[in-house]
Amino acid sequence: MTPPPIRLSAAVMTHPRRAAAAHALVERFPGLDLTVVLDPEPDGPPSALRSARVAWESVRPGATHHLVLQDDALPVEDLLDRLLPLIEAEPDAALCLFTEWGSRTSYAVRIAALLGHDLAPAVDDYVPSVALVLPADVALGFGEFVRTKADSGHPDDLALLNYLADRGTRTLIPVANLVDHHNDVSLVGNNVHGRRSAACLAPVGAALPAGGPYSLLTGLETVPYYDFWGQYSDACVPDDSTVDGRVRTSAREALLERGVTVDRLAAELRESLGRRPESELLTDRVSEVVLTEVWIVSFLLGVITAEVDPGRGAGIDPDRPLAGAALATLGPGAVRRVVPDRLLPAVGALLRPLVRDAVLAGAAAVAG
């Protein structure tokens, strides 16, 4: 039986103080026919959940799917042309169109990019919701979930995690993110996270294929993660007792379990730095402690990539356009809270070859 055609309704959620940004999205994307949804209690305590509940209930009659944008979303120009085939390919999934460059999901995106996949699973302990598509019936059910089961003090992305887990809805993301994030003043205090840009905005010629088919990264268990608050290299390992299915541990421990010692990591980092004339400037801009942590999480990224798909992982090419774009954001996404914003692009560029070396060294450690 031929599936029914996709009929998309869309909303942008906002606060009266930011309504101008929402209306700018309406004007920029007339094809989406966006409904502007205002915070129903604009004078109340800051809460994205209030607006999100109304936004997800604003599904137009007859729609099969519903898109909600936050007012600081920056979609790609051809969003609708790329989004509709993606929905057709994954009609039952929640589709995140953005994840920030320091999230857990950003590492799933990088692994998928290195292995040549188009889609990755969202693996955060929240649902990335700057730009999210849900099947219409799932979207309509969120309001009742919020009223009856959600903690009113939770942010909307955490409520969405619990809701989608409760329904058994898969959450996926295109490796080539379809939305970036405008780093404006946050009304709910998120500026303390530092700059939150997309994990992988597609370079020219490397965007999500307009008509599919789409290849999905599967088999991902351990997820590398960089704690950008504490500046630690971590690993998120399977744990069925949590809603998101993982618990954090040390990246060093995860590597030691695989026979990679701290001494080996330090030696390979020194070797990489020794090959690069810009190393002195890099260590002046980023402390050796932080540099070591970035190296370790990048090394683990290479290890996990090779473990997920030994056939492809042994010969990964970090210079392919999409892989290169995904790896380029790892460094700045990790250090954005400890490097001044004006220096972040330059420091990110300095970190990029080091990240590349670490990923290749990690993949070689599995192959060897």
C-alpha positions as CSV (number, residue, x, y, z in Angstrom):
1,M,0.0,0.0,0.0
2,T,1.3,3.4,-0.9
3,P,1.8,5.6,2.2
4,P,-0.3,8.8,2.3
5,P,1.5,12.0,1.2
6,I,3.3,14.0,3.8
7,R,1.3,17.0,5.0
8,L,3.4,19.2,7.2
9,S,2.2,21.8,9.6
10,A,4.7,24.1,11.4
11,A,5.0,26.5,14.3
12,V,7.6,28.7,15.8
13,M,7.5,29.1,19.6
14,T,8.5,32.4,21.1
15,H,8.1,34.9,23.9
16,P,6.6,38.4,23.3
17,R,10.1,39.9,23.9
18,R,11.4,37.8,21.0
19,A,8.4,37.9,18.8
20,A,10.3,39.8,16.1
21,A,12.6,36.9,15.6
22,A,9.7,34.5,15.2
23,H,8.0,36.7,12.6
24,A,11.3,37.0,10.8
25,L,11.3,33.2,10.4
26,V,7.7,33.3,9.1
27,E,8.7,35.8,6.5
28,R,11.9,34.0,5.5
29,F,10.2,30.6,5.1
30,P,6.7,31.3,3.6
31,G,6.5,27.7,2.3
32,L,6.4,26.4,5.9
33,D,3.3,28.5,6.7
34,L,4.5,28.9,10.2
35,T,2.1,29.6,13.1
36,V,3.6,31.9,15.8
37,V,3.0,30.5,19.2
38,L,3.5,32.9,22.1
39,D,4.3,32.0,25.7
40,P,0.8,31.7,27.3
41,E,2.2,33.2,30.6
42,P,4.8,35.7,29.5
43,D,5.0,37.3,32.9
44,G,5.6,34.0,34.6
45,P,9.0,32.4,35.5
46,P,11.1,31.7,32.4
47,S,10.0,28.3,31.0
48,A,10.2,26.9,27.5
49,L,7.9,24.1,28.5
50,R,4.8,26.4,28.6
51,S,5.3,27.5,25.0
52,A,6.4,24.0,23.8
53,R,3.1,22.5,25.1
54,V,1.0,25.0,23.1
55,A,3.3,24.7,20.0
56,W,3.0,20.9,19.8
57,E,-0.7,21.1,20.2
58,S,-1.0,23.6,17.3
59,V,-1.1,20.8,14.6
60,R,-3.2,21.8,11.7
61,P,-6.2,19.6,10.8
62,G,-5.1,17.0,8.3
63,A,-1.4,17.2,8.9
64,T,0.6,14.0,9.1
65,H,3.6,15.7,10.8
66,H,4.3,18.8,12.8
67,L,7.5,20.9,12.9
68,V,8.3,23.2,15.9
69,L,11.1,25.7,15.6
70,Q,12.4,27.8,18.4
71,D,12.7,31.5,17.6
72,D,16.5,31.3,17.6
73,A,16.6,28.5,14.9
74,L,18.5,29.3,11.7
75,P,17.3,26.8,9.1
76,V,19.1,26.2,5.8
77,E,17.5,28.0,2.8
78,D,16.2,24.8,1.2
79,L,14.8,23.3,4.4
80,L,11.5,22.2,3.0
81,D,13.0,20.5,0.0
82,R,15.3,18.5,2.2
83,L,12.9,17.9,5.0
84,L,10.0,16.3,3.2
85,P,11.9,13.4,1.7
86,L,13.5,12.8,5.1
87,I,10.1,12.6,6.7
88,E,8.9,10.2,3.9
89,A,11.9,8.0,4.7
90,E,11.4,8.0,8.5
91,P,7.6,8.8,9.0
92,D,7.4,7.3,12.5
93,A,10.5,8.9,13.9
94,A,11.1,12.1,15.8
95,L,13.5,14.1,13.6
96,C,15.9,16.5,15.3
97,L,17.2,19.0,12.7
98,F,19.8,20.5,15.0
99,T,22.2,19.4,17.7
100,E,24.8,21.7,19.2
101,W,28.4,21.0,18.7
102,G,29.2,19.9,22.3
103,S,26.2,17.5,22.8
104,R,26.4,13.8,23.1
105,T,24.5,13.5,19.9
106,S,27.2,15.6,18.2
107,Y,29.6,12.6,18.7
108,A,27.0,10.2,17.2
109,V,26.8,12.6,14.2
110,R,30.7,12.6,13.9
111,I,30.8,8.8,14.0
112,A,28.0,8.6,11.4
113,A,29.9,11.1,9.2
114,L,33.1,9.2,9.4
115,L,31.4,6.0,8.4
116,G,29.5,7.7,5.5
117,H,25.9,7.6,7.0
118,D,23.2,10.1,6.4
119,L,21.4,9.8,9.7
120,A,22.4,9.2,13.3
121,P,20.5,8.4,16.5
122,A,20.0,11.2,19.0
123,V,21.7,10.0,22.2
124,D,21.4,12.9,24.7
125,D,19.8,12.8,28.1
126,Y,17.3,15.3,26.5
127,V,15.8,15.7,23.1
128,P,17.5,18.4,21.0
129,S,14.4,20.6,20.3
130,V,15.6,23.8,18.6
131,A,14.1,22.3,15.5
132,L,12.1,19.1,15.8
133,V,9.5,17.2,13.7
134,L,7.1,14.7,15.2
135,P,4.3,12.6,13.7
136,A,1.1,14.5,14.2
137,D,-0.4,12.1,16.7
138,V,2.8,12.1,18.7
139,A,2.8,15.9,18.6
140,L,-0.8,16.2,19.8
141,G,-0.2,13.8,22.7
142,F,2.6,15.9,24.2
143,G,0.3,18.4,25.8
144,E,-1.6,15.7,27.8
145,F,1.7,14.2,28.8
146,V,2.9,17.6,30.2
147,R,-0.4,18.1,32.1
148,T,-0.4,14.7,33.6
149,K,3.1,13.3,33.9
150,A,5.7,15.9,33.4
151,D,7.5,17.9,36.1
152,S,6.5,21.5,35.5
153,G,10.0,22.6,36.5
154,H,11.6,20.5,33.8
155,P,12.8,22.1,30.5
156,D,10.9,21.1,27.4
157,D,13.7,19.0,26.0
158,L,13.8,16.8,29.1
159,A,10.0,16.5,29.0
160,L,10.2,15.5,25.4
161,L,12.8,12.8,26.2
162,N,10.5,11.2,28.8
163,Y,7.5,11.5,26.6
164,L,9.1,10.0,23.5
165,A,10.6,7.2,25.6
166,D,7.2,6.6,27.1
167,R,5.8,6.2,23.5
168,G,8.7,4.2,22.2
169,T,9.4,6.8,19.5
170,R,12.9,6.7,17.9
171,T,14.7,10.0,17.7
172,L,17.0,10.6,14.7
173,I,19.1,13.4,13.3
174,P,20.5,14.1,9.8
175,V,24.3,14.1,9.9
176,A,24.1,17.3,7.8
177,N,22.1,19.3,10.3
178,L,19.3,21.3,8.6
179,V,19.3,24.1,11.2
180,D,21.9,26.2,13.0
181,H,21.4,28.2,16.2
182,H,21.4,31.9,16.6
183,N,23.5,32.6,19.7
184,D,21.4,35.4,21.1
185,V,20.5,36.2,24.8
186,S,18.7,33.2,26.2
187,L,15.5,33.9,28.2
188,V,16.0,30.6,30.2
189,G,19.7,31.1,31.1
190,N,21.3,29.0,28.5
191,N,24.0,31.5,27.7
192,V,26.1,30.0,30.5
193,H,26.6,27.0,28.1
194,G,28.6,29.3,25.8
195,R,28.2,29.4,22.0
196,R,25.9,26.6,20.8
197,S,26.4,26.1,17.0
198,A,25.4,23.2,14.9
199,A,27.5,20.0,15.1
200,C,27.7,19.6,11.3
201,L,26.3,22.2,8.9
202,A,26.8,20.6,5.5
203,P,29.5,22.2,3.2
204,V,28.5,22.8,-0.4
205,G,28.0,19.5,-2.2
206,A,27.8,17.4,1.0
207,A,24.2,18.1,2.2
208,L,21.6,15.4,3.0
209,P,20.6,13.8,-0.4
210,A,17.5,15.5,-1.6
211,G,15.6,12.3,-2.4
212,G,17.3,9.6,-0.3
213,P,17.7,6.7,0.3
214,Y,19.2,7.4,3.7
215,S,21.7,5.3,5.6
216,L,21.3,5.2,9.4
217,L,24.1,4.6,11.9
218,T,23.2,1.6,14.0
219,G,25.0,-0.4,16.6
220,L,26.3,2.6,18.6
221,E,26.6,1.6,22.3
222,T,29.5,3.6,23.9
223,V,29.3,7.3,23.0
224,P,32.3,9.6,23.4
225,Y,31.5,12.8,25.2
226,Y,33.3,15.9,26.3
227,D,32.1,17.5,29.5
228,F,32.4,21.2,28.5
229,W,31.5,22.3,32.0
230,G,34.2,20.5,33.8
231,Q,36.6,20.0,30.8
232,Y,36.8,16.2,31.1
233,S,36.8,13.5,28.5
234,D,34.0,11.1,29.2
235,A,32.3,8.0,27.7
236,C,28.6,7.3,27.9
237,V,28.1,3.6,28.3
238,P,24.9,1.5,28.1
239,D,22.7,1.5,31.2
240,D,19.1,0.3,30.9
241,S,18.1,1.9,34.2
242,T,18.2,5.4,32.7
243,V,15.6,7.0,30.4
244,D,18.2,7.7,27.7
245,G,19.9,4.3,28.1
246,R,23.4,5.4,29.1
247,V,25.5,6.5,32.0
248,R,28.7,8.5,32.0
249,T,32.1,7.2,32.9
250,S,35.7,8.3,32.2
251,A,37.0,8.1,28.7
252,R,40.3,7.0,30.2
253,E,38.6,4.0,31.8
254,A,36.8,3.1,28.5
255,L,40.1,3.2,26.7
256,L,42.0,1.3,29.4
257,E,39.4,-1.5,29.0
258,R,40.4,-1.6,25.4
259,G,44.1,-1.8,26.2
260,V,45.0,1.8,25.6
261,T,47.0,3.2,28.4
262,V,47.4,6.8,29.6
263,D,51.1,6.7,28.7
264,R,50.3,5.7,25.2
265,L,47.8,8.6,24.9
266,A,50.3,11.1,26.2
267,A,53.0,9.8,23.8
268,E,50.8,10.0,20.8
269,L,49.7,13.5,21.7
270,R,53.3,14.7,22.1
271,E,54.1,13.1,18.7
272,S,51.2,15.0,17.1
273,L,52.1,18.3,18.7
274,G,55.7,17.8,17.6
275,R,54.7,17.6,13.9
276,R,52.9,21.0,14.0
277,P,54.5,24.4,14.0
278,E,51.4,26.0,15.5
279,S,51.6,23.8,18.6
280,E,53.2,26.5,20.8
281,L,50.4,29.0,19.9
282,L,47.8,26.3,20.6
283,T,49.2,25.4,24.0
284,D,49.3,29.2,24.8
285,R,45.6,29.5,23.9
286,V,44.4,26.2,25.5
287,S,46.0,24.8,28.6
288,E,47.8,21.5,28.3
289,V,45.3,20.0,30.7
290,V,42.4,20.9,28.4
291,L,44.3,19.9,25.3
292,T,45.0,16.4,26.7
293,E,41.2,16.0,27.4
294,V,40.3,17.0,23.9
295,W,42.9,14.5,22.5
296,I,41.5,11.7,24.6
297,V,37.9,12.2,23.6
298,S,39.0,12.5,20.0
299,F,41.0,9.3,20.3
300,L,38.0,7.5,21.8
301,L,35.9,8.8,18.9
302,G,38.2,7.0,16.5
303,V,38.1,3.8,18.6
304,I,34.4,3.7,18.7
305,T,34.0,4.5,15.0
306,A,36.2,1.5,14.2
307,E,34.4,-0.7,16.7
308,V,30.9,0.2,15.3
309,D,31.9,-0.8,11.8
310,P,35.3,-2.5,11.6
311,G,35.1,-2.8,7.8
312,R,34.6,0.9,7.2
313,G,36.3,2.1,10.4
314,A,39.7,0.7,9.5
315,G,39.8,3.0,6.5
316,I,38.0,6.1,7.6
317,D,38.7,9.3,5.7
318,P,38.4,12.4,8.0
319,D,39.0,14.7,5.0
320,R,35.7,13.8,3.2
321,P,33.7,17.0,3.2
322,L,31.0,15.9,5.6
323,A,33.4,14.1,8.0
324,G,35.7,17.1,7.9
325,A,32.8,19.5,8.7
326,A,31.7,17.3,11.7
327,L,35.2,17.0,13.1
328,A,35.9,20.7,12.7
329,T,33.3,21.5,15.4
330,L,34.6,19.1,18.0
331,G,37.3,21.4,19.3
332,P,35.3,24.6,19.6
333,G,32.3,22.7,20.9
334,A,34.5,21.4,23.7
335,V,36.3,24.5,24.8
336,R,33.7,27.2,24.2
337,R,33.3,27.9,27.9
338,V,37.0,28.3,28.6
339,V,38.1,30.2,25.5
340,P,37.0,33.8,24.8
341,D,34.3,33.9,22.1
342,R,36.4,36.2,19.9
343,L,39.2,33.7,19.9
344,L,37.0,30.6,19.4
345,P,37.2,30.4,15.6
346,A,41.0,30.6,15.6
347,V,41.4,28.1,18.4
348,G,39.0,25.8,16.7
349,A,41.1,25.9,13.5
350,L,44.2,25.2,15.6
351,L,42.5,22.2,17.2
352,R,41.2,20.7,14.0
353,P,44.4,18.9,12.8
354,L,45.0,17.6,16.4
355,V,41.5,16.2,16.5
356,R,42.1,14.6,13.1
357,D,45.3,13.0,14.3
358,A,43.6,11.6,17.4
359,V,40.7,10.1,15.5
360,L,43.0,8.4,13.1
361,A,45.2,7.1,16.0
362,G,42.1,5.8,17.8
363,A,40.9,4.0,14.7
364,A,44.3,2.5,14.1
365,A,44.4,1.2,17.6
366,V,41.4,-1.0,16.9
367,A,42.7,-2.0,13.4
368,G,46.1,-2.8,14.8
